[in-house]
Amino acid sequence: MQRTQPGLARRLARTNPTTVFLVTLLLALVAFFAPGMIGGLLTLSLAGALTALLVTTWSVQTPQTRAIRLIVLTLLVTVGLVKLL
């Protein structure tokens, strides 16, 4: 399994959780309410970012957290694909 680069892990640990939450919430709301293809692409982009975060932090998460993140990822991809079609 590929290990996380120490620099990336440090940068993730230094981010302000409130700022990350608010920016993610804003992106999700824009993606959900944007019409058609634009909303679908934004939602799939958000799912891609979540996938990158999931892969980076997989080894340090509990099984329950992994399951929740996989469920959220599945929902985001589903919503993105439905908006595209």
TORTI-189350 format. One record per residue (C-alpha): residue number from 1; residue in one letter; x, y, z. Coordinates in nm, 3 decimals, padded with zeros to 5 digits. Layout:
# TORTI-189350
{NUM,"A",{X,Y,Z}}
...
//
This chain:
# TORTI-189350
{1,"M",{00.000,00.000,00.000}}
{2,"Q",{00.127,00.347,-00.082}}
{3,"R",{00.217,00.562,00.217}}
{4,"T",{00.114,00.925,00.257}}
{5,"Q",{00.385,01.178,00.192}}
{6,"P",{00.486,01.348,00.520}}
{7,"G",{00.447,01.698,00.371}}
{8,"L",{00.092,01.631,00.256}}
{9,"A",{-00.007,01.486,00.593}}
{10,"R",{00.132,01.792,00.771}}
{11,"R",{-00.053,02.030,00.542}}
{12,"L",{-00.380,01.843,00.596}}
{13,"A",{-00.328,01.851,00.972}}
{14,"R",{-00.269,02.228,00.969}}
{15,"T",{-00.587,02.319,00.783}}
{16,"N",{-00.858,02.495,00.976}}
{17,"P",{-01.150,02.248,01.007}}
{18,"T",{-01.412,02.523,01.011}}
{19,"T",{-01.281,02.677,00.689}}
{20,"V",{-01.262,02.338,00.518}}
{21,"F",{-01.619,02.258,00.626}}
{22,"L",{-01.759,02.592,00.506}}
{23,"V",{-01.580,02.578,00.170}}
{24,"T",{-01.695,02.220,00.115}}
{25,"L",{-02.051,02.309,00.213}}
{26,"L",{-02.050,02.601,-00.028}}
{27,"L",{-01.916,02.385,-00.313}}
{28,"A",{-02.172,02.112,-00.241}}
{29,"L",{-02.463,02.359,-00.238}}
{30,"V",{-02.350,02.519,-00.563}}
{31,"A",{-02.308,02.173,-00.721}}
{32,"F",{-02.649,02.049,-00.602}}
{33,"F",{-02.840,02.357,-00.717}}
{34,"A",{-02.653,02.421,-01.043}}
{35,"P",{-02.855,02.302,-01.340}}
{36,"G",{-02.784,01.993,-01.548}}
{37,"M",{-02.437,01.917,-01.671}}
{38,"I",{-02.265,02.193,-01.472}}
{39,"G",{-02.408,02.064,-01.146}}
{40,"G",{-02.324,01.706,-01.237}}
{41,"L",{-01.963,01.790,-01.321}}
{42,"L",{-01.922,01.992,-01.001}}
{43,"T",{-02.069,01.709,-00.795}}
{44,"L",{-01.838,01.455,-00.958}}
{45,"S",{-01.543,01.690,-00.900}}
{46,"L",{-01.635,01.707,-00.533}}
{47,"A",{-01.654,01.326,-00.528}}
{48,"G",{-01.307,01.312,-00.684}}
{49,"A",{-01.166,01.539,-00.413}}
{50,"L",{-01.331,01.322,-00.148}}
{51,"T",{-01.180,01.013,-00.310}}
{52,"A",{-00.833,01.168,-00.292}}
{53,"L",{-00.886,01.249,00.076}}
{54,"L",{-01.022,00.901,00.142}}
{55,"V",{-00.719,00.735,-00.018}}
{56,"T",{-00.480,00.963,00.170}}
{57,"T",{-00.632,00.899,00.514}}
{58,"W",{-00.754,00.539,00.470}}
{59,"S",{-00.490,00.377,00.692}}
{60,"V",{-00.566,00.594,00.997}}
{61,"Q",{-00.947,00.574,00.988}}
{62,"T",{-01.164,00.337,01.188}}
{63,"P",{-01.382,00.087,00.998}}
{64,"Q",{-01.695,00.286,01.090}}
{65,"T",{-01.547,00.608,00.950}}
{66,"R",{-01.442,00.426,00.634}}
{67,"A",{-01.796,00.293,00.586}}
{68,"I",{-01.953,00.637,00.633}}
{69,"R",{-01.710,00.795,00.388}}
{70,"L",{-01.776,00.525,00.130}}
{71,"I",{-02.152,00.578,00.166}}
{72,"V",{-02.114,00.955,00.120}}
{73,"L",{-01.886,00.898,-00.180}}
{74,"T",{-02.140,00.660,-00.334}}
{75,"L",{-02.419,00.914,-00.284}}
{76,"L",{-02.213,01.196,-00.438}}
{77,"V",{-02.127,00.990,-00.744}}
{78,"T",{-02.489,00.881,-00.781}}
{79,"V",{-02.619,01.239,-00.759}}
{80,"G",{-02.352,01.356,-01.003}}
{81,"L",{-02.439,01.089,-01.257}}
{82,"V",{-02.814,01.152,-01.223}}
{83,"K",{-02.760,01.524,-01.283}}
{84,"L",{-02.553,01.448,-01.593}}
{85,"L",{-02.825,01.228,-01.739}}
//
